[in-house]
Amino acid sequence: MGRTIDVLHLEELLSGCTHLETLILMFDVSIFLHQNFALVWALASWKLTSLEIGYISSVMVAELLSPAAGPSQSSNHCSTILPNLQKLCLSVDYITDIMVSTISKCLASLTHLDLRDSPIMEPRMAFDLTNNGLQQINAHGKLKHLCLVRSQEIAPVYFKRVNDLGILLMADKCSAMESICLGGFCQVTDTGYKTILHSCSRLCRLKVFYGTHLTDLVFHDIIATSLSLTHVGLRWCNLLTNLAVARLVSNGELSVLDLRDCRNLGDDALQAISTLAKLRSLLMDGCDISDVGLSYVGKGLMSRSLVSLSLRGCKRLTDRCISSLFDGHTILELRELDLSNLPNLSDAGVLLLAKSRIPISALRLRQCPLIGDTSVMALASMQIDENVWHGSSLRLLDIYNCGGITQLAFRWLKKPYFPRLKWLGVTGSVNRDVVDALARSRPYVHVATRGEELGTDQWDDLDGIYLQDYEEVDELEQWLLGGDNMSDEEMEDGADVADLFE
């Protein structure tokens, strides 16, 4: 789509929308000529407070905010473009000192800054972020949310020119910060992270990617701070142990906890987490937990509030983990469950899940070799209400690359089964004709066949518990409203299937 859009379209958009408050450009804007791209933003509404761009070069960012500046003064001169912008989210080629400095100086009303890059190679000094750049952040003192992430998606590249001193200089200007996300800072140690915890007294959200030097010591005396953390993410922090989690849960207000890929966390961590009475979302992908550890979840205080649980890649889990979670129907609020990449989870475990009658909306079982047709049949037969059969409550089902799925399963993915379904992940390379026919017969269902993830990453959207927008009308609603008539045969199938697993 980006190739069909030029700077004239952008000019028409900005000049025509005089009351525009939020703008999201989800494409590569580097296709525009740099000079024209910068100048056209003078037409933007003064009411524009939020801007998100899918991809833009760091050079274009500087030119956008200071189009009238000469080459020697681009980082010091600021125009009145976007004078009231409060939120800026950019994916760039490189996060640099010049770009950060320009943003900080030119956007006087900025409260939310989200910058992410994913370099293909180690950047040179002029195209990198250093301690000096961090020192420029929050020049106007209004910043509440800061996100600086160097992704590892393309190559293992880090912010190697930032150390504890840079974090100290940043924290000194960001004491009123409420949300901080740092990713790829491989030279920052416990000293730097503790500085954030002890300097930013209003901090309620902390996320760290690839904290290669982050250890338990960061949280050793967290109880002595005045922090009231509600959202914490510590992903790919492999030096953390159960002791860190035991200290962290002293923040009893925690509602979202992301500990994915922390390989040394185990059952003792789950036992500590189970004491959190307000926890809504827990992500433990790749952790060293067992069925016994999950029994703490089912019996703990968190069982009354937990809505989303992800256990992807926890290799020690077996079918017993389902019994540990759902015996006694203790986790009544659970709506999202990720059991992907579990080599020991079989159809027997999914059958137990179906019998629990928990109204789950999103279930991910991708890459489970022992999951097959029986699981699909059981989920299709899942009855929530004893008196009325309206089929499974699932709106998202991901069974991509499950080992036992055959053409038989696709019969159970047709109408009237899964009437609420909006998103379906299956393997498209096998039985291509069957998959295509299914997609045509269920126009309200988005069928993904190439292994793409369904839904957004909770790391990127910790405000929302649900990963998908389910506001669109589904097949069941169409049927109940009389807009989609089921055949008599389909209605009889629906009535019979409710009794299959009684």
VMD Tcl script that draws the C-alpha trace (Angstrom):
set ca {
  {0.00 0.00 0.00}
  {2.89 2.35 0.78}
  {4.02 2.37 -2.86}
  {0.71 3.88 -3.98}
  {0.91 6.77 -1.51}
  {3.00 9.82 -2.28}
  {3.61 13.14 -0.58}
  {0.65 14.70 -2.41}
  {-1.72 12.29 -0.69}
  {-0.19 13.21 2.67}
  {-0.50 16.92 1.83}
  {-4.15 16.44 0.92}
  {-4.79 14.54 4.15}
  {-3.11 17.09 6.41}
  {-4.63 20.13 4.72}
  {-8.12 18.61 4.58}
  {-8.33 17.33 8.17}
  {-8.21 20.61 10.06}
  {-9.37 19.04 13.34}
  {-7.18 15.92 13.19}
  {-6.07 14.81 16.67}
  {-4.55 11.34 16.05}
  {-2.66 10.11 12.98}
  {-1.25 6.63 12.40}
  {0.79 6.00 9.23}
  {1.47 2.26 9.20}
  {3.89 2.15 6.27}
  {7.43 3.14 5.32}
  {7.38 6.92 4.88}
  {11.00 6.94 3.64}
  {9.51 6.51 0.15}
  {8.73 10.23 0.23}
  {11.25 12.81 -0.94}
  {12.86 14.11 2.24}
  {12.48 17.82 1.60}
  {8.86 17.61 0.50}
  {7.97 15.29 3.34}
  {9.29 17.72 5.94}
  {7.66 20.84 4.50}
  {4.21 19.33 4.12}
  {3.89 18.88 7.89}
  {3.47 22.64 8.25}
  {-0.10 21.95 7.11}
  {-0.83 19.65 10.05}
  {-3.66 20.60 12.39}
  {-2.58 22.36 15.54}
  {-4.92 19.94 17.33}
  {-2.74 16.94 16.41}
  {-1.68 15.39 19.72}
  {-0.75 11.82 18.74}
  {1.42 10.60 15.84}
  {2.54 7.05 15.04}
  {4.68 6.11 12.02}
  {5.35 2.55 10.92}
  {8.88 3.27 9.69}
  {10.94 6.42 9.21}
  {14.67 7.13 9.03}
  {16.32 9.02 11.87}
  {17.47 11.70 9.41}
  {13.89 12.32 8.29}
  {12.76 12.69 11.90}
  {15.23 15.54 12.44}
  {14.20 17.17 9.15}
  {10.51 16.80 10.00}
  {10.86 18.70 13.26}
  {13.24 21.37 11.95}
  {12.63 21.75 8.18}
  {13.95 25.30 7.99}
  {17.25 24.51 9.68}
  {20.52 24.26 7.86}
  {22.72 21.17 8.06}
  {24.88 22.62 10.82}
  {22.00 23.63 13.07}
  {19.48 20.83 12.59}
  {19.69 19.69 16.20}
  {19.47 23.16 17.72}
  {16.81 24.90 15.63}
  {13.14 24.13 16.23}
  {10.12 25.31 14.31}
  {6.49 25.49 15.37}
  {5.57 22.27 13.53}
  {3.41 19.94 15.67}
  {3.38 22.39 18.60}
  {0.84 20.43 20.66}
  {2.03 16.88 19.97}
  {1.87 14.86 23.18}
  {2.43 11.30 21.96}
  {5.04 10.17 19.41}
  {5.61 6.53 18.44}
  {8.22 5.75 15.78}
  {9.96 2.72 14.33}
  {13.28 3.94 12.92}
  {16.46 2.63 11.34}
  {18.64 3.87 14.21}
  {17.89 5.62 17.47}
  {20.52 8.36 17.56}
  {21.62 11.19 19.85}
  {20.66 13.81 17.23}
  {17.17 12.40 16.78}
  {16.50 12.10 20.51}
  {17.85 15.60 21.14}
  {15.74 17.12 18.34}
  {12.57 15.44 19.56}
  {13.19 16.48 23.15}
  {13.87 20.12 22.29}
  {11.27 20.70 19.57}
  {8.22 18.95 21.04}
  {7.52 21.03 24.13}
  {4.23 19.29 24.98}
  {5.48 15.70 24.66}
  {4.35 13.33 27.42}
  {4.71 9.98 25.64}
  {7.80 8.99 23.60}
  {8.12 5.52 22.07}
  {11.17 4.83 19.86}
  {12.13 1.40 18.50}
  {14.82 0.33 16.07}
  {16.16 -2.95 14.70}
  {19.56 -2.37 13.02}
  {21.00 -4.98 10.70}
  {24.54 -4.24 11.94}
  {26.38 -2.41 14.69}
  {25.87 1.35 14.13}
  {28.71 3.87 14.02}
  {28.98 6.52 16.73}
  {27.13 9.16 14.65}
  {24.19 6.79 14.18}
  {23.84 5.51 17.71}
  {22.48 6.44 21.10}
  {25.02 7.32 23.78}
  {25.03 8.65 27.34}
  {24.95 12.16 25.87}
  {21.70 11.47 24.05}
  {20.01 10.09 27.16}
  {20.98 13.27 28.97}
  {18.87 15.29 26.47}
  {15.63 13.40 27.15}
  {12.75 15.27 28.79}
  {14.15 18.74 28.19}
  {10.76 20.32 28.99}
  {10.03 18.12 32.01}
  {6.60 16.87 30.84}
  {7.47 13.31 29.81}
  {5.48 10.59 31.61}
  {6.13 7.57 29.38}
  {9.45 6.62 27.77}
  {10.18 3.60 25.58}
  {13.61 3.01 24.01}
  {13.96 -0.46 22.49}
  {16.62 -1.94 20.23}
  {14.98 -5.07 18.88}
  {16.89 -8.28 18.22}
  {14.56 -9.41 15.42}
  {17.09 -8.96 12.61}
  {20.50 -9.16 14.31}
  {21.90 -9.32 17.88}
  {22.64 -5.57 18.09}
  {22.61 -3.62 21.37}
  {23.03 -0.11 22.73}
  {26.71 -0.59 23.49}
  {27.45 3.12 24.04}
  {25.09 3.53 26.98}
  {26.08 2.48 30.50}
  {25.00 3.15 34.08}
  {26.13 6.79 33.85}
  {23.70 7.42 31.00}
  {20.83 5.92 32.98}
  {21.81 8.06 35.97}
  {21.77 11.23 33.84}
  {18.39 10.27 32.38}
  {16.82 9.38 35.72}
  {17.87 12.74 37.12}
  {15.56 14.45 34.60}
  {12.82 11.83 34.67}
  {11.92 11.65 38.35}
  {8.23 12.21 37.51}
  {8.15 9.38 34.95}
  {5.26 6.91 35.28}
  {6.25 4.34 32.66}
  {9.69 3.25 31.43}
  {10.56 0.58 28.87}
  {14.19 -0.17 28.02}
  {15.33 -2.83 25.58}
  {18.79 -3.89 24.44}
  {20.93 -1.95 26.94}
  {23.63 -4.58 27.37}
  {26.07 -2.32 29.28}
  {23.59 -1.28 31.97}
  {24.00 -3.16 35.26}
  {22.07 -3.42 38.51}
  {23.35 0.02 39.46}
  {21.56 1.67 36.55}
  {18.28 -0.18 37.03}
  {18.26 0.49 40.78}
  {18.74 4.18 40.00}
  {15.46 4.13 38.10}
  {13.58 2.38 40.91}
  {14.90 4.75 43.57}
  {14.72 7.99 41.56}
  {11.34 7.66 39.81}
  {8.95 7.60 42.75}
  {5.83 7.78 40.54}
  {6.82 4.82 38.39}
  {4.01 2.28 38.00}
  {5.15 0.50 34.83}
  {8.61 -0.94 34.26}
  {9.64 -3.10 31.32}
  {13.12 -4.36 30.47}
  {14.11 -6.33 27.33}
  {17.38 -8.24 27.20}
  {18.60 -7.15 30.61}
  {21.80 -9.14 30.25}
  {23.26 -7.77 33.51}
  {20.02 -7.49 35.47}
  {20.16 -9.65 38.62}
  {18.16 -10.26 41.79}
  {20.00 -7.42 43.52}
  {17.90 -4.83 41.68}
  {14.85 -5.89 43.68}
  {16.61 -6.68 46.95}
  {15.35 -3.58 48.75}
  {12.39 -2.66 46.53}
  {10.12 -2.87 49.56}
  {11.97 0.15 50.97}
  {10.87 2.31 48.03}
  {7.54 4.12 47.71}
  {6.82 2.46 44.37}
  {3.42 1.01 43.58}
  {4.12 -0.98 40.43}
  {1.14 -2.27 38.47}
  {2.80 -3.46 35.23}
  {6.19 -5.19 35.20}
  {7.90 -6.89 32.25}
  {11.32 -8.53 32.58}
  {11.84 -10.44 29.35}
  {15.02 -12.27 28.39}
  {16.59 -11.45 31.77}
  {18.28 -14.79 32.31}
  {20.18 -13.89 35.49}
  {16.97 -13.46 37.48}
  {15.99 -16.21 39.92}
  {12.95 -17.03 42.04}
  {14.30 -14.74 44.76}
  {13.83 -11.66 42.55}
  {10.18 -12.55 42.00}
  {9.65 -13.08 45.73}
  {10.92 -9.51 46.31}
  {8.98 -8.07 43.39}
  {5.58 -9.30 44.59}
  {5.85 -7.01 47.60}
  {4.10 -4.68 45.13}
  {0.67 -6.08 45.84}
  {-0.96 -3.86 43.18}
  {0.62 -5.78 40.28}
  {-1.93 -6.49 37.56}
  {0.34 -7.45 34.63}
  {3.50 -9.52 35.01}
  {5.59 -10.53 31.98}
  {8.48 -12.90 32.80}
  {8.84 -14.54 29.42}
  {12.12 -16.27 28.60}
  {13.57 -15.90 32.09}
  {14.99 -19.41 32.05}
  {15.87 -19.67 35.75}
  {12.38 -18.98 37.10}
  {10.50 -22.02 38.38}
  {7.78 -23.25 40.71}
  {8.93 -21.12 43.66}
  {8.36 -18.02 41.53}
  {4.81 -19.16 40.79}
  {4.18 -19.76 44.48}
  {5.19 -16.17 45.23}
  {3.12 -14.80 42.32}
  {0.03 -16.69 43.52}
  {-0.25 -14.26 46.46}
  {-1.07 -11.35 44.11}
  {-4.78 -10.70 44.53}
  {-5.09 -8.22 41.63}
  {-3.03 -9.98 38.95}
  {-4.87 -9.96 35.61}
  {-2.23 -11.11 33.13}
  {0.71 -13.50 33.64}
  {3.20 -14.47 30.93}
  {5.70 -17.22 31.85}
  {6.78 -18.46 28.41}
  {9.93 -20.58 28.47}
  {10.27 -20.65 32.25}
  {11.28 -23.78 34.16}
  {7.88 -24.46 35.72}
  {6.05 -27.76 36.26}
  {2.52 -29.04 36.80}
  {3.09 -28.70 40.56}
  {3.89 -25.00 40.16}
  {0.64 -24.41 38.31}
  {-1.30 -25.86 41.23}
  {-0.23 -22.73 43.15}
  {-1.92 -20.63 40.47}
  {-5.17 -22.56 40.75}
  {-5.24 -22.28 44.55}
  {-3.76 -18.81 45.06}
  {-5.36 -15.41 45.44}
  {-4.56 -14.62 41.81}
  {-6.98 -17.34 40.64}
  {-9.89 -14.99 41.34}
  {-8.63 -12.20 39.11}
  {-6.48 -13.86 36.41}
  {-7.78 -13.18 32.88}
  {-4.79 -13.98 30.66}
  {-2.18 -16.75 31.14}
  {0.64 -17.67 28.76}
  {2.75 -20.81 29.29}
  {4.23 -21.15 25.82}
  {7.33 -23.33 25.60}
  {7.33 -24.48 29.25}
  {8.67 -27.92 28.31}
  {8.04 -29.66 31.63}
  {4.28 -29.17 31.54}
  {2.06 -32.18 30.81}
  {-1.68 -32.89 30.65}
  {-1.71 -32.65 34.45}
  {-1.22 -28.89 34.18}
  {-4.86 -28.61 33.09}
  {-6.03 -30.40 36.23}
  {-3.74 -28.21 38.32}
  {-5.34 -25.09 36.89}
  {-8.98 -26.00 36.58}
  {-9.85 -28.52 39.30}
  {-12.72 -26.97 41.21}
  {-13.23 -24.25 38.54}
  {-11.15 -21.82 40.60}
  {-9.96 -19.72 37.64}
  {-13.39 -18.55 36.61}
  {-12.25 -15.26 35.04}
  {-9.63 -16.76 32.69}
  {-10.32 -15.77 29.08}
  {-6.96 -16.14 27.30}
  {-4.72 -19.20 27.51}
  {-1.54 -19.93 25.54}
  {-0.34 -23.55 25.71}
  {1.72 -23.48 22.52}
  {4.92 -25.44 22.00}
  {4.29 -27.92 24.82}
  {5.69 -31.29 23.66}
  {3.89 -33.28 26.38}
  {0.42 -31.74 26.04}
  {-1.99 -34.14 24.34}
  {-5.64 -34.45 23.37}
  {-6.37 -35.76 26.86}
  {-5.38 -32.43 28.37}
  {-7.54 -30.45 25.94}
  {-10.48 -32.75 26.74}
  {-10.08 -31.85 30.42}
  {-10.02 -28.17 29.45}
  {-13.24 -28.55 27.45}
  {-14.95 -30.25 30.37}
  {-14.00 -27.42 32.73}
  {-16.58 -25.18 31.00}
  {-14.46 -22.09 31.56}
  {-15.61 -19.57 28.90}
  {-12.22 -19.05 27.28}
  {-12.16 -16.58 24.37}
  {-8.63 -17.12 23.04}
  {-6.77 -20.45 23.02}
  {-3.37 -21.00 21.45}
  {-2.12 -24.57 20.94}
  {0.31 -24.02 18.06}
  {3.35 -26.30 17.63}
  {2.02 -29.02 19.96}
  {2.96 -32.37 18.33}
  {0.47 -34.47 20.34}
  {-2.56 -32.28 19.63}
  {-4.88 -33.66 16.96}
  {-8.42 -34.02 15.70}
  {-9.78 -35.10 19.08}
  {-8.85 -31.73 20.57}
  {-10.75 -29.86 17.87}
  {-13.78 -32.09 18.40}
  {-13.67 -31.53 22.16}
  {-13.39 -27.76 21.80}
  {-16.20 -27.68 19.25}
  {-18.37 -29.53 21.78}
  {-17.47 -27.31 24.71}
  {-20.68 -26.28 26.46}
  {-20.67 -23.25 28.77}
  {-24.37 -23.03 29.57}
  {-26.03 -26.29 30.65}
  {-29.42 -25.21 29.35}
  {-28.59 -23.60 26.00}
  {-26.09 -24.82 23.43}
  {-24.59 -21.92 21.54}
  {-21.32 -23.71 21.00}
  {-17.80 -22.94 22.02}
  {-17.04 -19.49 23.42}
  {-13.74 -19.37 21.51}
  {-13.15 -16.31 19.37}
  {-9.50 -17.11 18.68}
  {-8.11 -20.62 18.11}
  {-4.54 -21.27 16.96}
  {-3.73 -24.90 16.08}
  {-0.99 -24.11 13.57}
  {1.47 -26.98 13.01}
  {-0.14 -29.33 15.53}
  {1.03 -32.87 14.81}
  {-2.27 -34.76 14.69}
  {-4.53 -32.44 12.69}
  {-6.07 -34.10 9.62}
  {-8.97 -33.41 7.29}
  {-11.32 -34.75 9.96}
  {-10.62 -31.72 12.15}
  {-11.73 -29.38 9.37}
  {-15.20 -30.93 9.43}
  {-15.47 -29.67 13.02}
  {-14.28 -26.22 12.06}
  {-17.29 -25.71 9.79}
  {-20.66 -24.28 10.74}
  {-22.31 -24.51 13.21}
  {-19.27 -25.29 15.35}
  {-17.26 -22.44 16.89}
  {-19.97 -19.86 16.12}
  {-18.07 -17.09 17.96}
  {-14.79 -17.68 16.11}
  {-13.11 -14.63 14.57}
  {-9.48 -15.77 14.26}
  {-8.25 -19.24 13.27}
  {-4.66 -20.38 12.81}
  {-4.10 -23.59 10.83}
  {-1.39 -25.09 8.65}
  {-2.13 -24.07 5.08}
  {0.47 -26.13 3.24}
  {-1.40 -29.36 4.01}
  {-4.88 -29.89 2.54}
  {-4.76 -26.53 0.77}
  {-8.11 -27.02 -0.94}
  {-9.80 -27.87 2.36}
  {-8.38 -24.76 4.04}
  {-9.43 -22.51 1.16}
  {-12.93 -23.97 1.18}
  {-13.19 -23.37 4.93}
  {-12.13 -19.74 4.54}
  {-14.73 -19.19 1.82}
  {-17.51 -20.80 3.84}
  {-16.82 -18.68 6.94}
  {-16.43 -15.07 5.78}
  {-16.56 -13.76 9.37}
  {-13.47 -15.79 10.33}
  {-9.92 -14.56 9.62}
  {-8.06 -17.75 8.64}
  {-4.25 -17.52 9.01}
  {-2.27 -20.29 7.31}
  {1.39 -19.22 7.26}
  {2.23 -19.40 10.94}
  {1.66 -15.71 11.65}
  {0.80 -14.85 15.22}
  {-2.82 -13.99 15.89}
  {-3.35 -10.88 17.95}
  {-0.92 -8.26 19.21}
  {1.97 -8.70 21.60}
  {0.99 -7.89 25.17}
  {4.44 -6.44 25.66}
  {3.42 -3.70 23.25}
  {-0.06 -3.25 24.66}
  {-0.16 -3.80 28.40}
  {-3.16 -1.50 28.80}
  {-5.51 -4.07 27.33}
  {-6.07 -7.56 28.69}
  {-7.61 -8.93 25.50}
  {-5.30 -9.30 22.54}
  {-7.97 -8.94 19.88}
  {-10.73 -6.55 19.02}
  {-13.86 -8.67 19.04}
  {-16.35 -5.89 18.44}
  {-17.23 -7.10 14.95}
  {-20.41 -9.13 14.57}
  {-19.74 -12.87 14.53}
  {-21.68 -15.77 13.02}
  {-23.66 -16.51 16.17}
  {-24.87 -12.92 16.45}
  {-25.82 -12.96 12.79}
  {-27.77 -16.15 13.35}
  {-29.56 -14.92 16.48}
  {-30.43 -11.64 14.76}
  {-31.79 -13.52 11.78}
  {-29.17 -12.22 9.38}
  {-27.51 -15.55 8.68}
  {-29.80 -18.52 8.39}
  {-28.38 -21.90 9.33}
  {-29.61 -24.95 7.51}
  {-31.71 -27.52 9.36}
  {-28.81 -29.95 9.10}
  {-26.44 -27.49 10.76}
  {-28.89 -26.81 13.58}
  {-29.32 -30.54 14.21}
  {-25.54 -30.98 14.26}
  {-25.28 -28.18 16.79}
  {-27.89 -29.76 19.05}
  {-26.26 -33.18 18.91}
  {-22.67 -32.07 19.44}
  {-23.39 -30.62 22.87}
  {-23.94 -34.13 24.24}
  {-20.81 -35.74 22.84}
  {-18.52 -35.18 25.81}
  {-20.99 -35.41 28.67}
}
mol new
graphics top color blue
foreach p $ca { graphics top sphere $p radius 0.5 }
foreach p [lrange $ca 0 end-1] q [lrange $ca 1 end] { graphics top cylinder $p $q radius 0.2 }
display resetview
